Amino acid sequence: MGLGLICGAQAQNGSWQQAVKYNMDIEMDVETNQYEGSQELEYTNNSPDTLYKAFYHLYYNAFQPNSMMDVRSRSIADPDGRVKDRIANLSPEEIGYLKVNSLKMNGKKQDYEHVGTILEVQLSEPILPNSSVTFSMDFEGQVPLQVRRSGRDSKEGVRYSMSQWYPKMANYDDMGWHANPYIGREFYGIWGDFDVKITIDKEYILGGTGYLQNPGEIGYGYEEEGQKVKRPRGKNLTWHFKAPQVHDFMWAADPKYTHDKIQMDNGITIHHLYIKNSKTATNWEKLKDYSPKAMEYLSEHFGQYPYKQYSIIQGGDGGMEYPMSTLITGERSLPSLVGVTVHEMAHSWYQGVLATNESLYSWMDEGFTSYATNLTMSSIFSEEPTDFPQRGAYSSYERLATSGKEEPLSTHADHFHTNFAYSAASYSKGAVFLAQLGYIIGEENRDKALLNYFNDWKFRHPRPNDIIREMEKVSGLELDWYKEYWVYTTKTIDYSVKSVEASGDGTKITLQRDGLMPMPIDLVITYQDGSQEMVYLPLVIQRGIKAEEANMPARVKTQRWPWTNITTDILLDKDVSTIQQVEIDPSRRMADIDRENNVYSTEE
């Protein structure tokens, strides 16, 4: 499975990364919705730095009145409809909390303080470079009424959606600690091995991250064919899971779950866990035809899925990805059910295995996942694949770019001024980032570079320059300008055909850059006889040209355009009377925010 990287000191951008190994044992009381747990964490400091502090995430503390998540939701201009003021109105029995009762490092007690959703630890002794320590703790928690992602008793009746449920060590990388308070946005974790034992009422059926170690005791569809199930006597069962090289651990539980398994030819098992009723039975049965197709398509086009199973579980409040699993709401139409499943499954590549810091670079997760989702859905769900599956992403980006509310993609996910700006930027502008690269360097080069990106950067937390360098290596073009404009500014693309006029015995076409972002231009000339030709205008700063593309008119001229020049003239040896139409980028892969001025036509 290629999962040995975590044991070494390789890391993001070829340097280093930390390593963790969790052993946890928890007991859940389904009457009080409270649980007690113990955690032993082996932490390896592969950095060149000496660490004097440590930080744990305590996500459940967000679900309390006047928490940062609560205040943010009640003060932002466009709150998430699932949250609004719901946290403020939680009763003591409905709030969430996560409390550390004791913490030791190598057997010595540590000083710590609960600060909202972060546990701040002042280490009694520093953790030296290239050394390992063992933290041991006892903790307790209360599962909040389901508000956002995690929680109990969802609107669809799922008892427990257990994500962000345990004290989780914050990540430390070459940018320092990432101890961000939880206000409802994105996550960043350390890869490691998880060994988790969950003791719960024996009527409950569980699923989530990791491979079940004791199926013969548990049953409920996890046992192998012909295997006898020997459930112990008593009120509770202990479910034992192991998960290799993941950066988080989610589980869900409900006594009413139906558990279906789909065994793929490549050895991957897909688990479906859902509450079967009149709103779910038909479509979840049909979903069994689509989920393996999605796994196959994604593995073929974006890199081989590296684990042996994937679980699709009814729970949460919409759709949210976790290692080896997802929580989705289940009472949906078939297109919606397949769509959310494909999107969350696609996260297994960009959030699960590549795992960029999605708090800093949410567009590299949500945007790339949206891009992959659009292609996958077009392939497996449409009777006829659409000619341009990314059209919706372009439309959404264009609404953002003309709204006056756009913020740069480089904005930290927590700090966007509106949810609208965050969502449209992260999901749509991020997807356009990849789609538009197909225009700049060619579709085949872009697709090859995406596969290289996964294979070169899996389990390494890539950053914006890493994806750009993959595109540069395959295409031979210089693309730093594209990253800098698209990611770090809100400058927009707008080109126009200013004039088409006679010039001696030929024709002069004048193009103008009206927007602030420069781009190479595919200019297609259609003649009165219906024939077409292309003039290609690469930017000087890209230091090369893309290869001619299939299904495009023959390229008759290549003319570099310096970005400093607002206009450029193209001289053709064809009489102006022979020209019917001149169009900038008829493929519409360039995210030009005003296409009305892209065409000159002699026809009314």
C-alpha positions in Angstrom: 0.0 0.0 0.0 3.0 2.3 0.1 2.3 3.4 3.6 5.8 3.4 5.0 6.6 7.1 4.6 5.3 8.1 8.0 8.2 6.2 9.7 10.8 8.4 8.1 11.6 12.0 8.3 10.5 13.0 4.8 7.9 15.7 4.7 6.1 18.5 3.0 8.2 20.0 0.2 10.9 17.3 0.6 12.0 18.3 4.0 10.5 16.7 7.1 7.2 16.1 8.9 6.1 15.0 12.4 4.8 11.5 13.1 2.2 10.2 15.6 0.9 6.9 16.8 -2.3 6.9 18.8 -3.7 4.3 21.1 -7.1 5.2 22.5 -9.7 3.3 24.5 -13.1 5.0 25.2 -16.3 4.0 26.8 -19.5 5.6 25.6 -22.6 6.0 27.7 -25.5 6.1 25.3 -27.9 7.3 28.1 -26.0 10.4 29.0 -24.2 10.9 25.6 -20.9 11.2 27.6 -17.7 9.2 27.3 -14.5 8.7 29.0 -11.2 7.9 27.3 -7.6 7.2 27.7 -5.0 8.1 25.1 -1.4 7.2 24.6 0.4 9.2 21.9 3.8 8.5 20.6 5.1 11.7 19.1 8.2 11.9 16.9 9.8 15.3 16.4 11.4 15.0 13.0 11.9 18.7 12.8 15.3 20.5 13.3 13.6 22.5 16.1 13.5 22.0 19.8 9.8 22.1 21.0 9.0 23.8 24.3 5.2 23.7 23.9 2.6 21.5 22.5 -1.0 22.0 21.5 -4.0 19.7 21.2 -7.3 20.4 19.4 -10.4 20.0 21.6 -13.0 20.5 18.8 -16.1 19.7 20.9 -15.6 22.8 23.0 -16.8 24.8 20.0 -20.4 23.7 20.7 -20.9 25.9 23.7 -22.7 29.2 24.0 -20.3 32.1 23.4 -17.6 29.9 21.9 -15.6 31.4 19.0 -17.7 29.3 16.6 -20.9 30.6 18.2 -19.9 34.2 18.1 -18.6 34.0 14.6 -21.8 32.4 13.4 -23.9 35.1 15.0 -21.8 38.0 13.7 -20.9 37.0 10.1 -23.0 38.6 7.5 -24.2 35.3 5.9 -24.1 32.6 8.6 -24.2 28.9 7.7 -27.9 28.0 7.8 -27.1 24.8 9.8 -25.5 26.8 12.6 -26.9 30.4 12.9 -27.7 30.8 16.6 -28.2 27.1 17.4 -25.0 26.9 19.5 -26.1 29.9 21.6 -29.4 28.1 22.4 -27.9 24.7 23.4 -28.9 23.5 26.9 -26.2 22.0 29.3 -27.3 18.5 28.2 -27.0 19.5 24.6 -23.6 21.2 24.5 -20.4 19.5 23.6 -17.2 19.5 25.6 -13.9 17.8 25.7 -11.8 18.0 28.8 -8.4 16.6 29.6 -8.2 15.4 33.2 -4.6 14.4 33.3 -1.6 14.6 31.0 1.9 13.2 31.3 4.9 13.1 29.0 7.2 10.2 29.5 5.5 9.6 32.9 5.9 13.2 34.1 2.9 15.4 34.8 2.6 18.4 32.4 1.2 21.9 32.9 -1.7 22.6 30.6 -4.6 25.0 30.1 -7.9 24.7 28.3 -8.3 27.7 26.0 -11.5 27.2 24.1 -10.9 24.5 21.5 -7.2 24.4 22.1 -5.2 22.7 25.0 -2.0 24.7 25.6 0.7 22.5 27.1 3.9 24.0 28.6 6.3 21.1 28.4 8.3 20.2 31.5 11.2 19.2 29.3 11.7 20.2 25.6 11.3 17.7 22.8 14.6 17.6 21.0 15.0 17.3 17.3 14.9 13.7 15.9 13.5 12.3 19.2 10.3 10.7 20.3 8.2 11.1 23.5 5.1 9.4 24.8 2.1 11.5 26.0 -0.5 9.8 28.1 -3.8 11.3 29.1 -7.2 10.7 30.5 -10.1 12.7 29.0 -13.8 13.0 29.0 -16.4 14.4 26.6 -20.0 15.0 25.9 -21.4 14.6 22.4 -23.2 17.8 21.4 -26.6 17.9 19.8 -25.7 17.7 16.1 -25.1 21.2 14.8 -22.2 21.1 12.5 -20.5 18.0 11.1 -20.2 16.1 14.4 -22.8 15.4 17.1 -25.7 13.3 18.2 -29.3 12.9 17.1 -29.2 14.4 13.6 -32.2 15.6 11.8 -32.3 12.2 10.0 -32.2 10.4 13.3 -28.6 9.2 13.4 -27.5 8.8 17.0 -23.8 9.5 16.8 -21.6 11.2 14.1 -18.3 11.1 15.9 -15.8 13.3 14.1 -13.3 15.6 15.9 -14.2 13.7 19.1 -10.7 13.2 20.7 -7.9 15.4 21.8 -5.9 15.7 18.6 -2.3 16.9 18.5 -1.9 20.0 16.4 0.5 19.9 13.5 3.9 21.5 13.6 5.7 22.0 10.3 8.3 24.4 8.9 5.8 27.2 9.3 5.5 26.5 13.1 2.5 25.3 15.1 -0.9 25.3 13.6 -3.1 25.6 16.6 -6.1 27.2 15.0 -9.3 27.6 17.1 -12.2 25.7 15.6 -14.8 28.0 14.2 -16.3 25.6 11.7 -13.8 25.6 8.8 -11.1 23.3 7.7 -8.5 20.9 9.3 -4.9 20.0 9.2 -3.4 16.9 10.8 -0.3 14.6 11.3 -0.2 11.3 9.6 0.1 8.3 11.9 -1.2 5.0 13.0 -4.4 4.8 15.0 -5.4 1.9 17.3 -8.8 2.6 18.7 -11.1 0.6 21.0 -14.7 1.8 21.4 -16.9 0.3 24.1 -20.6 1.0 23.5 -24.1 -0.6 23.9 -24.1 -3.8 22.0 -27.2 -2.8 20.0 -25.2 -0.2 18.2 -23.5 -0.8 14.8 -20.3 1.2 14.0 -18.4 2.2 11.0 -15.8 4.8 10.0 -12.0 5.1 9.7 -9.9 2.0 10.0 -10.1 -1.8 9.7 -12.2 -3.7 12.2 -9.9 -6.1 14.1 -12.6 -8.3 15.8 -15.3 -8.9 13.3 -16.0 -12.4 14.8 -17.1 -10.7 18.0 -19.0 -7.8 16.4 -20.7 -9.2 13.4 -23.4 -6.9 11.9 -22.0 -7.6 8.4 -18.4 -7.2 9.2 -17.7 -10.9 9.6 -16.4 -12.9 6.7 -18.7 -15.3 4.9 -19.2 -18.5 6.9 -17.6 -17.0 10.0 -19.3 -17.7 13.3 -20.2 -14.7 15.3 -19.5 -15.0 19.1 -20.8 -11.8 20.7 -19.9 -11.7 24.4 -22.5 -11.5 27.0 -23.3 -8.3 28.8 -24.6 -4.9 27.9 -21.7 -3.6 25.9 -19.4 -4.6 23.0 -15.9 -3.3 22.3 -15.2 -2.4 18.7 -11.5 -2.5 17.9 -10.2 -0.6 14.8 -6.7 0.0 13.4 -6.0 2.6 10.7 -2.5 2.9 9.1 -1.1 6.3 8.0 -4.2 8.5 8.4 -4.4 12.0 9.9 -7.7 11.7 11.7 -10.2 9.1 12.9 -13.9 9.3 12.6 -16.6 6.8 13.6 -20.4 6.8 13.6 -22.9 4.6 15.5 -26.6 3.8 15.4 -28.6 0.7 16.4 -30.7 1.0 13.2 -27.9 1.0 10.6 -28.1 -1.3 7.7 -24.7 -2.4 6.6 -24.0 -3.4 3.0 -20.6 -4.3 1.5 -19.5 -4.0 -2.1 -16.4 -6.0 -3.0 -14.5 -4.5 -5.9 -12.3 -6.6 -8.3 -9.2 -4.7 -7.2 -9.6 -5.8 -3.6 -11.2 -2.6 -2.2 -14.3 -3.1 -0.1 -16.9 -0.3 0.0 -19.1 -0.2 3.1 -22.5 1.5 3.1 -24.1 2.2 6.5 -27.5 3.9 6.6 -30.9 3.8 8.2 -33.2 2.0 5.8 -36.6 3.5 5.5 -39.0 4.8 2.8 -36.7 7.9 2.2 -33.4 5.9 1.8 -34.1 2.3 0.8 -34.4 2.7 -3.0 -31.6 5.2 -3.6 -29.1 3.6 -1.2 -29.6 0.3 -3.0 -28.9 2.1 -6.3 -25.9 3.8 -4.8 -24.2 0.4 -4.7 -23.9 0.6 -8.5 -22.3 4.0 -8.4 -19.8 4.1 -5.5 -17.5 1.4 -7.0 -17.6 3.1 -10.4 -16.6 6.4 -8.7 -13.7 4.7 -6.9 -12.5 3.1 -10.1 -12.7 6.4 -12.1 -11.0 8.4 -9.5 -8.2 5.9 -9.0 -7.6 5.7 -12.8 -7.5 9.5 -13.4 -6.1 10.9 -10.2 -4.0 8.2 -8.6 -4.6 4.8 -7.0 -6.6 4.9 -3.8 -4.1 3.5 -1.2 -6.3 1.8 1.4 -8.3 -1.4 1.3 -11.7 0.0 2.2 -13.9 3.0 2.1 -17.1 3.6 4.2 -20.0 5.8 3.1 -22.1 6.5 6.3 -25.3 8.3 6.9 -24.7 11.0 9.4 -23.5 14.5 9.9 -25.3 17.5 8.4 -24.5 17.4 4.7 -21.3 15.8 3.5 -17.9 15.7 5.2 -14.8 13.8 4.4 -12.6 11.8 6.7 -9.8 9.3 6.2 -11.2 6.1 4.6 -14.7 7.3 5.2 -17.4 10.0 4.9 -20.5 11.2 6.7 -23.4 12.2 4.4 -27.0 13.0 4.9 -28.9 10.1 3.4 -32.5 11.2 2.6 -31.7 12.5 -0.9 -32.7 12.2 -4.5 -30.5 9.8 -6.4 -28.5 12.5 -8.2 -27.9 14.3 -5.0 -26.9 11.1 -3.2 -24.5 10.1 -5.9 -23.2 13.6 -6.1 -22.4 14.1 -2.4 -20.9 10.6 -2.3 -18.6 11.3 -5.3 -17.5 14.6 -3.8 -16.7 13.2 -0.4 -14.9 10.2 -1.9 -12.8 12.5 -4.1 -11.7 14.2 -1.0 -9.8 11.0 -0.2 -7.3 12.1 -2.8 -6.9 15.8 -2.0 -7.8 15.9 1.7 -7.0 12.3 2.8 -3.8 11.4 1.0 -2.3 14.6 -0.3 -3.7 16.5 2.7 -2.5 20.0 2.0 -3.1 22.4 4.9 -6.7 23.1 4.0 -6.9 25.9 6.5 -4.3 27.8 4.6 -5.0 26.4 1.1 -8.7 25.3 1.2 -8.8 25.7 -2.6 -6.2 23.0 -3.1 -8.6 20.6 -1.3 -12.1 21.8 -2.0 -11.3 23.2 -5.5 -9.4 20.2 -6.7 -12.0 17.9 -5.2 -14.8 19.8 -7.0 -12.8 19.5 -10.2 -12.5 15.8 -9.8 -16.1 15.4 -8.8 -17.4 17.2 -11.9 -15.4 14.9 -14.2 -16.4 11.8 -12.3 -20.1 12.6 -12.2 -20.0 13.4 -15.9 -18.5 10.0 -16.6 -20.5 7.7 -14.3 -23.8 9.4 -13.9 -24.6 11.2 -17.1 -26.0 9.1 -20.0 -23.8 11.2 -22.3 -20.8 13.0 -20.7 -21.1 16.7 -20.8 -18.8 18.6 -23.2 -17.5 20.8 -20.4 -18.1 19.4 -16.9 -16.5 22.4 -15.2 -19.0 25.0 -16.6 -20.8 25.3 -13.2 -17.5 26.1 -11.5 -16.8 28.9 -14.1 -20.2 30.4 -13.6 -19.9 30.4 -9.8 -16.4 32.0 -10.0 -17.7 34.7 -12.4 -20.5 35.6 -10.0 -17.8 35.9 -7.3 -15.5 37.9 -9.4 -18.2 40.5 -10.3 -19.8 40.6 -6.8 -17.4 43.0 -5.1 -16.9 40.4 -2.3 -14.0 38.4 -3.7 -11.0 37.8 -1.5 -7.7 36.2 -2.6 -7.4 32.4 -2.5 -4.5 32.9 -0.2 -6.9 34.1 2.6 -6.9 31.7 5.6 -10.1 29.7 5.5 -11.1 31.0 9.0 -10.7 34.6 8.0 -12.8 35.1 4.9 -15.2 38.0 5.5 -18.2 36.1 4.2 -19.2 32.4 3.8 -20.1 33.2 0.2 -16.6 34.5 -0.6 -15.0 31.4 1.1 -17.2 28.9 -0.7 -17.1 30.4 -4.2 -13.3 30.9 -3.9 -12.4 27.5 -2.4 -14.7 25.3 -4.4 -15.2 27.1 -7.7 -12.2 29.3 -8.2 -10.1 26.4 -7.0 -11.7 24.1 -9.6 -11.2 26.7 -12.3 -7.5 26.8 -11.4 -7.1 23.3 -12.7 -9.5 23.5 -15.6 -7.9 26.7 -16.8 -4.4 25.0 -16.7 -5.8 22.8 -19.5 -6.2 25.9 -21.6 -2.8 27.2 -20.7 -0.6 24.1 -21.1 -3.0 21.6 -22.9 -5.4 19.1 -21.5 -3.0 16.1 -21.8 -0.2 17.9 -20.1 -2.5 19.0 -17.3 -3.9 15.5 -16.8 -0.4 13.9 -16.7 0.8 16.5 -14.3 -2.2 15.8 -11.9 -1.3 12.2 -11.8 2.4 13.1 -11.1 1.2 15.4 -8.4 -0.6 12.7 -6.6 2.2 10.1 -6.9 5.0 12.6 -6.0 3.2 14.3 -3.1 1.0 11.7 -1.4 1.5 11.8 2.3 3.6 15.0 2.0 1.3 18.0 2.5 1.9 19.8 -0.8 1.6 23.6 -1.2 0.7 25.9 -4.1 4.2 25.9 -5.6 4.3 22.1 -5.6 1.3 21.8 -8.0 2.6 24.5 -10.2 6.0 22.9 -10.4 4.4 19.6 -11.6 2.6 21.5 -14.3 5.9 23.2 -15.3 7.8 20.0 -15.5 5.4 18.3 -17.8 4.6 21.3 -20.0 8.1 23.0 -20.1 6.4 26.3 -19.5 7.0 28.9 -16.8 3.8 29.3 -14.7 4.7 31.2 -11.6 2.8 34.2 -13.1 -0.4 32.2 -13.2 -0.1 31.1 -9.6 0.7 34.6 -8.4 -2.2 36.2 -10.2 -4.8 33.5 -9.6 -4.0 32.7 -6.0 -2.6 35.9 -4.4 -4.8 38.5 -6.1 -8.4 39.1 -7.2 -7.4 40.5 -10.6 -9.7 39.3 -13.3 -9.4 38.2 -16.9 -11.1 40.2 -19.6 -10.0 40.4 -23.3 -11.7 42.0 -26.2 -11.6 42.1 -30.0 -11.1 45.9 -30.4 -11.2 46.0 -34.2 -11.0 44.0 -37.4 -10.1 46.2 -40.4 -8.4 46.2 -43.8 -4.6 46.7 -43.8 -3.3 46.9 -47.4 -4.2 43.7 -49.1 -4.6 41.9 -45.7 -6.4 42.3 -42.4 -5.4 43.8 -39.1 -7.0 42.4 -35.9 -6.4 44.4 -32.7 -6.9 42.7 -29.4 -7.1 44.5 -26.1 -6.5 43.4 -22.5 -9.3 45.1 -20.4 -8.7 43.1 -17.2 -5.7 43.2 -15.0 -4.7 39.5 -15.3 -2.7 38.6 -18.4 -3.4 35.3 -20.2 -2.3 33.5 -23.4 -4.9 33.8 -26.1 -6.4 31.3 -28.5 -7.9 33.4 -31.3 -10.0 31.6 -33.9 -10.8 33.1 -37.2 -13.9 31.8 -39.1 -14.0 32.6 -42.8 -17.0 33.1 -45.0 -16.6 29.6 -46.5 -16.8 28.1 -43.0 -13.2 27.2 -42.7 -11.3 28.1 -39.5 -7.8 29.0 -38.5 -6.1 29.8 -35.2 -3.7 32.4 -34.1 -2.0 31.6 -30.9 -0.7 34.4 -28.7 1.4 33.0 -25.8 2.6 35.4 -23.1 6.3 36.2 -23.2 6.6 35.4 -19.5 5.4 31.8 -20.0 8.7 31.2 -21.9 7.3 28.7 -24.5 4.2 27.6 -26.3 1.7 24.8 -25.7 1.4 22.1 -28.3 -1.4 22.2 -30.8 -4.5 20.6 -29.4 -6.8 18.0 -30.9 -10.3 19.2 -32.1 -9.0 22.8 -32.5 -8.5 24.7 -35.8 -5.0 24.5 -37.3 -2.6 27.0 -35.9 -1.4 29.3 -38.7 0.5 31.9 -36.6 2.1 32.2 -33.2 2.8 35.7 -31.9 4.1 36.4 -28.4 2.3 39.1 -26.4 4.2 41.0 -23.6 1.9 41.5 -20.6 3.0 45.1 -20.4 1.3 45.8 -23.7 -2.4 46.5 -23.3 -3.1 46.0 -27.1 -1.5 43.9 -29.8 -2.1 43.8 -33.6 -2.2 40.6 -35.7 -1.7 40.9 -39.4 -3.2 38.3 -41.7 -2.7 38.0 -45.4 -6.4 37.4 -46.0 -8.7 40.1 -47.3 -11.0 41.4 -44.6 -14.0 40.6 -46.7 -13.3 36.9 -46.3 -13.6 37.0 -42.6 -17.0 36.1 -41.0 -16.0 36.0 -37.3 -13.1 36.5 -34.9 -13.4 35.0 -31.5 -11.1 34.9 -28.4 -11.1 31.4 -26.7 -14.2 29.7 -28.3 -13.5 26.8 -26.0 -14.5 29.0 -23.0 -11.8 27.5 -20.9 -10.4 30.9 -20.1 -12.3 32.5 -17.2 -13.0 35.7 -19.0 -15.6 37.7 -16.9 -17.1 39.5 -20.0 -17.5 37.4 -23.0 -19.7 39.9 -24.8 -16.6 41.6 -26.2 -14.7 38.4 -27.1 -16.4 38.1 -30.6 -16.3 40.2 -33.7 -18.8 39.1 -36.3 -20.0 40.4 -39.7 -23.4 38.9 -39.1 -26.1 40.7 -37.1 
